């Protein structure tokens, strides 16, 4: 994969080796030369290059101090510890920083950019802390991520923490020697928030698809009246989901004795549509973040320009919004699942048990879903709120966008588990429905997939493995998609 421009980095999640294109390398070298000339041509303070950082920005550094300063910026801020980011997220963090370097305004060397590409190619994954990062910007996790390039700190290999120095040595690679501004650039911007937004938004797309199918399947099984799904609702995304649900349930049998389905069944398309809307808003904000200079200072039009790229509040607040929408979708899904277990609504045996009384049926599975929802509710408060003074008052506000991302990642995981529980209940309900049951034509593929993926439950059995398997299938897109 030849990287010629920043957008090329976005397809670098595959195993295909990366390579910087020759024209891009020439641009990086030209920008770097101009930046170095700018440092050498005058006596102006350049933040983080010939000055301290934070409250110590007013301290001018001697030439000798500057030689060690870029290294010190990394090692002195690596104060975190486990738990570590997942390998997938650590790689995404490196990709996001690479995208920023390729944009050019960081003015780092072609050599550092190439070193980063090489580490992506040889699966070098730093051990980066997930919690306890109370800094303006992301200097603590980024210090952990990139001190490893110097042979300091730790990387993750096969789930184990190993010395970065040993990992480089096994690859036959010398530790990188930083030049002017490069240590500062490695801890600038908000690439961790971008990594969370990038990965989580893709997973939320899967959840929108899966929850759309779940809603339609429950409508079908309950024999719910369908007229409500034929009239428009507010919002482009809600209308899109509503139309899809209407298409999926077309031709499904409607129970003559049901005047109105429970609210959790009626509002499902609207709720899922709003989740898709805030997901799209997050992705639009992420695209803007990718195109905005993030270093402070950045090197733009031959000048050093301060920015606020470290304060990714716009990403954090939108991830908080997606998290809240996920909680609401989860609440509706858990209630909808409970209606399937209730003979009053389903017309099926209590608790979807093949032998009620001797066999508990799926009530324990519903309790699993309730537990997942409870965990989501506990972290429903916005993670981006709660700034405190640091650095003697110089850094007195934090965005905590990384925290919003971490909580969003957790919420996504919980909703996949809830979705799996609901799909297993749907599978069991279909198993217990008296024949003949005329399933909607648009749902036959989903019913067939469930029948193939989940064995019926004639007698109680441990379902934890089933939940894990179905959740993973939803994550990887195996569940037949709507549309």
Buried (B, 14 or more C-beta within 10 A) or exposed (E): BEBBEBEBBEEBBEEEEBBBBEEBBEBBEEBBEEBBEBBEEEEEBBBBBBBBBBEEBEEEBEEEEBEEBBBEBBEEBBBBEEEBBBBEBBBBBBBBBBBBBBBBBBBBBBBBBBBBBBBBBBBBBBBBBBBEBBBBBBBBBBBBBBBBBBBBBBBBBEEEEBBBBEBBEEEEBEBBEBBBBBBBBBBBBBBBBBBBBBBBBBBBBBBBBBBBBBBBBBBBBBBBBBEBBEEEBEBEBBBBBBBBBBBBBBBBEBBEEBEEBBEBBBBBBBBBBBBBBBBBBBBEBBEEBBEBBBBBBBBBEEEBEEBEBBBBBBBBBBBBBBBBBBBBBBBBBBBBBBBBBBEEBBBBBBBBBBEEEEBBBBEEBBEBBBBBBEBBEEBBEBBBEEBEEBBEEBBEEBBBBBBBBBBBBBBBBBBBBBBBBBBBBBBBBBBBBEEEBEBBEBBEEBBEBBEEBBEEBEEBEEBEEBBEBBBEBBBEEBBBBBE
